[in-house]
Amino acid sequence: MLGRTYDGQDCSVARTLEVVGERWTLLIVRDALLGETRFDGFLGRLPIARNVLSDRLSGLVEHGVLRREQYQARPPRHEYVLTEKGRELTPVVLALMQWGDRHLAPDGPPRTALHEGCGGRVRVGVSCPDCALPVTSVSFVDR
């Protein structure tokens, strides 16, 4: 059984969980993708303790998922902006959302992701870069 951390695991999934695997962290990333940037905004959207939010935001900044930017000098106030590394989590959050919509939303999806370019519904899928066919099963090969 794995402990509270995944040190020693030679696995990209385990290393990723070290950054975003705690439940509040991924919900903070979700809210950042929805446009939230300010501490009080995150606090208002999530039933999270201030100290836990502060810790999770600091961790996301430390790992380069968010960038802390000052938006007010007196008193000093900062916002948390997604970096390119943070925006790369979009398909991860969308895939979790799609799975939840399919399996855990008896009254239907609570939110729909739309393409900002054309307004179409966004769907996450996996395809093979060699043949371009959709992937429904994979084989994993160790190095």
Residue pairs with C-beta under 8 A, 6 or more apart in sequence:
2 9
2 14
5 18
6 14
6 15
6 17
6 18
9 15
19 25
19 59
19 60
19 63
19 65
20 26
20 29
20 65
20 89
20 92
22 56
24 46
24 48
24 52
24 53
24 56
25 56
25 59
25 60
26 93
26 96
27 46
28 42
28 46
28 53
28 56
28 57
28 60
29 60
29 65
29 82
29 86
29 89
29 93
30 93
31 41
31 42
31 45
31 46
32 66
32 80
32 81
32 82
32 86
33 82
33 87
33 89
33 90
33 93
36 42
36 45
37 79
37 80
37 81
38 77
38 79
38 80
39 53
39 54
39 57
39 78
39 79
39 80
42 48
42 53
42 57
42 80
43 50
43 53
46 53
48 56
57 66
57 68
57 80
60 66
60 80
60 86
61 67
61 68
61 80
63 85
64 83
64 85
64 86
65 82
65 83
65 85
65 86
65 89
66 80
66 81
66 82
66 83
66 86
67 80
67 81
67 82
67 83
68 78
68 79
68 80
68 81
69 78
69 79
69 80
69 81
70 76
70 77
70 78
71 77
71 78
71 79
91 124
94 113
94 122
94 124
95 124
97 109
97 111
97 113
98 123
98 124
101 108
101 109
112 121
113 121
113 122
114 120
114 121
114 122
115 121
115 122
125 134
126 134
126 135
127 133
127 134
127 135
128 135
